[in-house]
Amino acid sequence: MPNIDPLLNARIGIATTYGKPYYRFSTYLKTLKLSFDSLLPEEILDYSGHLVLTTRKESPKQYDKSLLYEEIFEHHPTVIRGIMMQKLNLDFEEEELVLGVDPGQRTGLSVFYYGKEIESSFHSSVEELVSHIIRVLGGLRAKRKIVKIGNGNMMTAKQIVHMLNLKFCSSFELEFVDERKTSLKIKNFNQRGKRDMLSAKYISQRDGYRHSILPLSMTG
């Protein structure tokens, strides 16, 4: 599957005269290796780019393009990246949020949003992993939210599902995915972190037996 970052082709402007918001916006975009234009707030209305990052105090009252404000930094960077993709209003084929999980001593995680991978990470704590999954599931809109978990370590997999069911107050789809062929594809990756993350990516692209998980608040 081609996985071209849609943000790379977007023209993004930062429009603020305040030092702290400008620093935070610019630092985040540089971390993503995204170029940007520096604007004055009064130049927003004439800006021909796709997305403007600014403060609520400096934003125009009427504007027909996408704006993001400084409170976006309340979210995790993965969620911020997804929100930026939402705001660009691109013609994505899949309105899905898919999280692939490779459970183990180190648990790999791959997050696909609208068919594009927006995070690849690994986690040594199940509690921290579940908290992070909840941040992503709760922070991004999608018609379907699917958590795909490899079946290679069912004890850890069931622990993850149990904690999600206890702590996440919305419904999502769950799939247990056969991991057996992923090990052949990643045998040359000696670094455990990279191997876990790549395995999670393969898991996110596979189909398994699907369950619909309802929160305890709905099921009692």
N, C-alpha and C positions, 0 to 999 in steps of 0.2 A: 504494500500500500504506500503510495507517495505521501510523504509527511512534511510538506513544505509549510513552514511557519507563516500563517497569513499575516502576522504582524510585520514581517520583514518588508512587505510591499505597501504598508500603510504609511501615510505621511502624518506625523504627529507633531503637535505644537505645544509648548509650555508657555502659558501666558499669565504671569504674575510678577508684581514688583516686590513681593515679600520674600525675604531671603530663605527662611526655613522651608516653606512649601516648594520653592524652586529647587533647593538642594535635594529634598526628598524625591521629587518627581524626576529630576535629572539623574540622580544616583540609581534609581530603580531602572530607568530606561537604559542606562549604560550597562547595568548588570545583565539586562536582557540582550545586550549588544544591538540596541535599536537606536537609530539616528533620530534627531528631533530638531525642530525649529524653535528658537527663542523669540517670543512675541511680547509686545506690550498689550495690556488688556484691551485698549482701544482698537487694536488691530484684529481682534477676534472676528468681528463681523465680516471683514474682507479677506480672511484667511481661506485659502483654497484647499487646505488639507482635509484629512478624514476625521481627525479626533483632536480635541483640545483639552489639556489638563490645566485647570485653573482653580481659584478659590471662589467660594460662593459670593464673597463681597465684591469680587472683581468681574463676575460673569455678567454677560448681557441679559436683560430681562426676556428678550425674544431672540432665539437662535435656532435655525433649522438643521443644524448638524449636531454631532455628538460631543457632549461635555462630560468630563469626570472631575470630581472635586477632591479636596485634600483628605476628606474622611475615608476615602478608599483604602488608606493605609491602616485602617482598623482590621483589614482582612489579611489572610495569609498570602504570600506572593503568588502561589498557584491560583488562588481565587481571583486575585487582581488580574492576572494574565487572562483568565477566562472572561472576566467582566469586560476587559478591553476588547476581546474578540466579539462579545455580545454587542458592544457599542458600535463596532465597525459595520454591523448589519450586513455581513457577507452572506452569499447564497450557499450556505452549507447544505450538504445532502442529508446528513444525519443529525437529528436533533436529540442526541444522546450524550449522557455522561457515563462513561464506563471506567470502573476502577478494577484493575487486575492485581491480585494479591498472591504472592508466592510465600506461603507460611513456612516458618522454620526458625532456627536459632537467630538468624537475621532474616527479617521478612521484607521481601522486595515489593515495591508498589509502583504501578504504572497507571497514570491518569490520562484518559483520552476524552477530549471534549469536542463535539461536532466532528469526530473522526480524526482529530489532530492530537498528538501526544503533548500534553502541557506540563507533565511532571514525570520524572523517573527518580526514585529514591529508595533507600532501605532503612529499616527501623529495627532496633534491638529490643524494644519494649512493646508488648502487645497493647498495653494501656495507652502509650504515646501514639502508636499506629491508629488505634480506634479513635482517639481524640482528633487526630489529623483527618481521618476519613470523614468524620462527622463535620468538621470545618468545611471540607470540600463539598460534601453532599448538601449541606445547608446553605452554602454560599453561592452556588451556581444554579441557574435555571436550566431545566431540560424537560422535554416531554417524557423521556424515560431515563431513570437512574438505575444502573445495574452494577452490582458488585460481583465480580467473578473471582472465585478463590480456588487455587490449586488443591487437588486432593492428596498430595503427597504426605501431608502431616495433618490428618483429620482431627487430632486432639487440639492442635493450635487453631485450625480452621474453625472448629465448633466454638472454641473460646472467643474468637473474633466475632462470630455471628451472635453469640449470646450477649456479648458486651454491646454490640451495635443495637440489638433489639431492646436492651435496657435503656440505652442513653440517647438514641436518635428518635426524635418525636415526629417522624414522618415515614411514609411507606417507600420501599425500594424493591427492586428485583434482585434475587440472589441466584447465582449459578455455582455449583461445584464442578470444576473443570478437570479433565484427565490430564495430568502433567507428564505422562510417560515419555512422549516424544520430544518434550522441550529440552531434556538433558543432552540429547544428541546434537542439537543446534548450538548449544552453549558450552560444549566440552572444552573448547580452546580458550575460554575465558577463565584465567586462573585466579583473578582477584574476586574474592567472595562477594563483595558489594556489587561489582559490575554483573556478576553472574546472576545474583538474586534479582537485580533490576531488569535484566534482559529476560529472565524467566517470567517475571511478572508481566512484561510486555507481551510475550507470546500467549500467556494465559488470558490477557485482556482481549485477544483477537480470536479466541476459541469459544465455541458454544458448549454449554453443559446442560444438565437437567435444571430447569428453571423453577424457582419458588418465588412466590410473592410474599414479602415480609411486611407485616403490618405492625405498627408500634403498639406497645402494651396499653397505651392510653385508649386505643381503639378496640383492642381485643379483651381488655380486662385482665 
